[in-house]
Every structure is written in structure tokens, then in C-alpha cells.
Amino acid sequence: MSVSTRHFILFRDIPLMYGRVPKVANSSIKASLCQLLSQKPDGGIKTTADRFWRQNTHDETKLITTSQARRLRATHFSFSFVRNPFDRLVAAYNNKILEIMDVPLPMKKMGLYHDMPFEEFIIQVCNADPSITDNHVRPQAEILLADKKLVPKFVGRIEHINDHWRRLRKRMRLEGLPTLGSLPNKNVRRDKRTDISDYFKRPATIDLVLERYAIDFK
């Protein structure tokens, strides 16, 4: 579910957790994490689906809330990746509003619809009730912080994904964890990042984002 509060993938046999942030190389990271499973997953469901991590890994993984992950922080290594909020919103708009004819139900409940103007999209997203906000546009702070405290011990940035992925692999080796391979290139739809200014032309639109995603920017 795109409004699920279970943001972290917890491994049963490895002291490892991944805080998944949609539209932040999430599909690629999940594909890489499959290498850590000792048994071949059941087929038929993509690794991007919540159900895969709940039901298709022979109980080697499960999904837990951010608060639950915080309580395991002392005994488990956890990581995540984040993205510039302006860029992440443009990515979500392109993928979920422009490319998909039938907008996902959680986004429909937010008042979003196919091919809606970008500025209207931003207004609806920034004014939406947090309880119904789709995770693809939910502030990253709401996914990765519990009681205002950061859960992941390592947070990389998608803007430096290759370098930070190498750093993550080195850190995991130091933690005595299995080594992840190279990051696969999954679900990439926007190659350029120079179109952000084309979308954010009005100061009022920028101000809405700066206010709603203030902790992300901080």
C-alpha cells in the first residue's frame, strides 16, 4: 500500500534494516537486497511490491514501522537514501500523474488525477492530510524519523548515488554484514535533473514546498 506506515524492511537472519523511500532509487536498492536472501524468493511478485517482502521471502524479511525500527537501532545496522524534495516531487509527478492513465487510488484520495497541472498537483500534495498522503510524495522525514530522531545509521543521497553506494558497501563490510553488489539500474524514467526550474517557476509554488518539506531540506 502506498500509504503503509511500515517503511522499513527488516531481515530475520541479518542485523539489517532498509528504510525505503519511494522515488529514491527504491526499486534498484530492493533488487540489490534480494542478493542477501538465502533462499530463492517465490516467483510471481515484483520486488518493488510490499507483498514480496511480507510473503515471498520465506519469512526471511518483514516490514516494520519507523518506531519499531528505531527500537532495533542498537542491534541492527540500518540505511536509507534521500533526494532533493523538489526533484523527488517532479519525479513523482512525471511517473504517477503523467505516465499512468489510472492514477493510484491513494493519490486519487488526495485529489490527484491524470495529467493535472503541476502547480495544482503541488497545492494538493502540500495541503493534503498527512494521514492519507501517498508515500511517493510523503516527506522523507516522516518516513525516516521516529520521535524526531533519525533511524538509519547511514543516509546516502541519490545525487551522489554511485559514490554513496560504494561508501555504504564499505560501511556494511566494517559492520560485518554481507557485501552488496553493484546497484542495478531499475525503474529509471528521468535521466536529467535540469528540468526542475521548468516546473518551479512561481515563487508561491516554491514556498509551498519549502514549508511542507522543511525538515527534509534541513
C-alpha positions as CSV (number, residue, x, y, z in Angstrom):
1,M,0.0,0.0,0.0
2,S,1.3,3.5,-0.9
3,V,0.1,4.8,2.5
4,S,1.5,2.0,4.6
5,T,3.4,3.1,7.8
6,R,5.7,0.1,7.6
7,H,8.6,1.9,5.9
8,F,11.4,-0.4,6.9
9,I,12.4,-3.9,5.6
10,L,13.8,-6.0,8.4
11,F,15.9,-9.1,7.7
12,R,15.4,-12.0,10.0
13,D,18.9,-13.6,9.8
14,I,21.0,-10.5,9.2
15,P,21.0,-7.5,11.6
16,L,20.0,-5.2,8.8
17,M,17.2,-2.8,8.0
18,Y,16.5,-0.7,5.0
19,G,14.3,2.5,5.2
20,R,12.6,2.6,1.8
21,V,11.8,6.0,0.4
22,P,9.8,5.9,-2.8
23,K,11.2,7.8,-5.8
24,V,14.7,7.5,-4.3
25,A,16.3,4.5,-6.2
26,N,13.9,2.3,-4.2
27,S,13.4,-0.3,-6.9
28,S,17.2,-0.6,-7.6
29,I,18.0,-0.9,-3.9
30,K,15.3,-3.6,-3.3
31,A,16.7,-5.6,-6.3
32,S,20.1,-5.5,-4.8
33,L,18.9,-6.5,-1.3
34,C,17.5,-9.7,-2.9
35,Q,21.1,-10.9,-3.1
36,L,21.1,-11.3,0.7
37,L,18.3,-13.8,0.8
38,S,19.5,-17.3,1.5
39,Q,16.5,-18.9,-0.4
40,K,15.3,-18.1,-3.8
41,P,12.2,-16.0,-3.5
42,D,8.8,-17.3,-4.5
43,G,8.0,-16.1,-8.0
44,G,5.2,-14.1,-9.5
45,I,5.6,-10.8,-7.5
46,K,7.9,-8.0,-8.2
47,T,10.5,-7.0,-5.6
48,T,9.0,-3.5,-5.6
49,A,5.8,-4.7,-4.1
50,D,5.2,-4.7,-0.3
51,R,3.7,-8.2,-0.5
52,F,7.0,-9.6,-1.9
53,W,8.9,-8.6,1.3
54,R,6.0,-9.8,3.6
55,Q,5.1,-13.1,1.9
56,N,7.6,-14.1,-0.8
57,T,10.9,-14.4,1.1
58,H,10.2,-17.5,3.1
59,D,9.9,-15.3,6.3
60,E,13.4,-14.0,5.8
61,T,12.1,-10.4,5.8
62,K,9.2,-8.5,7.1
63,L,8.0,-4.9,7.1
64,I,8.1,-2.8,10.2
65,T,7.2,0.7,11.2
66,T,9.7,3.5,11.8
67,S,9.1,3.4,15.5
68,Q,9.8,-0.3,15.6
69,A,13.0,0.2,13.6
70,R,14.1,2.9,16.0
71,R,13.8,0.4,18.9
72,L,16.1,-2.0,16.9
73,R,18.7,0.6,16.1
74,A,21.1,-0.5,18.8
75,T,21.3,-4.1,17.5
76,H,20.8,-3.6,13.7
77,F,22.5,-1.6,11.0
78,S,20.1,0.5,9.0
79,F,20.4,2.6,5.9
80,S,18.4,4.7,3.5
81,F,18.8,7.1,0.7
82,V,17.2,10.6,0.3
83,R,16.6,13.0,-2.5
84,N,16.2,16.7,-3.1
85,P,12.4,17.3,-2.4
86,F,12.0,19.5,-5.5
87,D,13.5,16.7,-7.7
88,R,11.5,14.0,-5.9
89,L,8.2,15.8,-6.5
90,V,8.9,16.3,-10.2
91,A,9.8,12.5,-10.4
92,A,6.5,11.6,-8.7
93,Y,4.5,13.9,-10.9
94,N,6.1,12.5,-14.1
95,N,5.6,8.9,-13.1
96,K,2.3,8.9,-11.2
97,I,0.4,11.7,-12.8
98,L,1.6,12.0,-16.4
99,E,2.7,8.4,-17.3
100,I,0.0,6.5,-15.6
101,M,-3.5,6.8,-17.1
102,D,-5.2,5.5,-13.9
103,V,-3.6,7.3,-11.0
104,P,-3.1,5.1,-8.0
105,L,-6.0,5.0,-5.5
106,P,-4.2,6.6,-2.6
107,M,-3.3,9.6,-4.8
108,K,-6.9,9.8,-6.1
109,K,-8.0,10.1,-2.4
110,M,-5.6,13.1,-2.2
111,G,-7.5,14.7,-5.0
112,L,-4.8,14.0,-7.7
113,Y,-5.7,13.0,-11.2
114,H,-4.1,12.1,-14.5
115,D,-2.5,14.9,-16.4
116,M,-3.4,17.6,-13.8
117,P,-1.4,20.8,-14.0
118,F,1.8,20.7,-12.0
119,E,1.0,23.7,-9.8
120,E,-2.3,22.2,-8.9
121,F,-0.5,18.9,-8.1
122,I,1.8,20.8,-5.7
123,I,-1.1,22.6,-4.0
124,Q,-3.0,19.3,-3.4
125,V,0.1,17.5,-2.2
126,C,1.3,20.2,0.2
127,N,-2.2,20.7,1.7
128,A,-3.1,17.0,2.0
129,D,-3.9,15.4,5.3
130,P,-0.7,13.5,6.3
131,S,-2.9,10.5,7.3
132,I,-3.8,10.0,3.6
133,T,-0.7,11.2,1.9
134,D,0.8,8.7,-0.6
135,N,4.3,7.6,0.3
136,H,5.6,8.7,-3.1
137,V,5.1,12.3,-2.0
138,R,5.3,11.9,1.8
139,P,8.1,14.0,3.3
140,Q,11.2,11.8,3.8
141,A,11.5,13.0,7.4
142,E,8.1,11.3,8.2
143,I,9.5,8.1,6.8
144,L,12.9,8.1,8.5
145,L,12.4,9.9,11.8
146,A,10.8,8.5,14.9
147,D,10.1,10.9,17.8
148,K,12.2,13.5,15.9
149,K,15.2,11.1,15.9
150,L,16.8,9.7,12.8
151,V,16.5,5.9,12.4
152,P,19.1,5.0,9.7
153,K,22.8,5.0,10.7
154,F,23.7,5.6,7.1
155,V,21.9,8.0,4.8
156,G,23.1,8.4,1.2
157,R,21.9,10.9,-1.3
158,I,20.6,10.0,-4.7
159,E,22.5,13.0,-6.2
160,H,25.7,11.1,-5.3
161,I,24.3,7.6,-5.7
162,N,27.4,5.9,-7.1
163,D,29.8,7.3,-4.6
164,H,27.5,6.9,-1.6
165,W,26.6,3.3,-2.7
166,R,30.3,2.5,-2.6
167,R,30.5,4.0,0.9
168,L,27.5,2.0,2.0
169,R,29.1,-1.2,0.8
170,K,32.3,-0.4,2.7
171,R,30.4,0.5,5.9
172,M,28.5,-2.8,5.7
173,R,31.7,-4.7,5.4
174,L,33.0,-2.9,8.5
175,E,29.8,-3.8,10.3
176,G,30.4,-7.5,9.5
177,L,27.5,-7.7,7.1
178,P,27.3,-9.4,3.7
179,T,28.5,-7.2,0.9
180,L,26.0,-5.8,-1.6
181,G,26.9,-5.9,-5.3
182,S,26.7,-3.1,-7.7
183,L,23.5,-1.1,-7.7
184,P,21.3,-2.3,-10.6
185,N,19.7,0.4,-12.8
186,K,15.9,-0.2,-12.2
187,N,12.9,1.9,-13.0
188,V,14.8,5.0,-14.2
189,R,12.5,7.3,-16.0
190,R,14.2,10.7,-15.8
191,D,17.8,10.9,-16.9
192,K,18.2,14.7,-16.5
193,R,17.8,17.0,-13.5
194,T,17.8,20.3,-15.3
195,D,14.0,20.4,-15.7
196,I,13.3,21.3,-12.1
197,S,13.4,25.0,-12.8
198,D,10.9,24.5,-15.7
199,Y,8.4,23.2,-13.2
200,F,9.0,25.5,-10.3
201,K,8.5,28.9,-11.9
202,R,6.3,30.6,-9.4
203,P,7.6,31.7,-6.0
204,A,4.3,30.7,-4.4
205,T,4.8,27.1,-5.6
206,I,8.3,27.0,-4.3
207,D,7.2,28.5,-0.9
208,L,4.6,25.7,-0.5
209,V,7.2,23.0,-1.0
210,L,9.7,24.8,1.3
211,E,7.1,24.9,4.1
212,R,5.7,21.3,3.7
213,Y,9.2,19.7,3.3
214,A,11.0,22.0,5.7
215,I,12.5,19.1,7.7
216,D,13.6,17.3,4.6
217,F,15.6,20.4,3.5
218,K,17.0,20.8,6.9
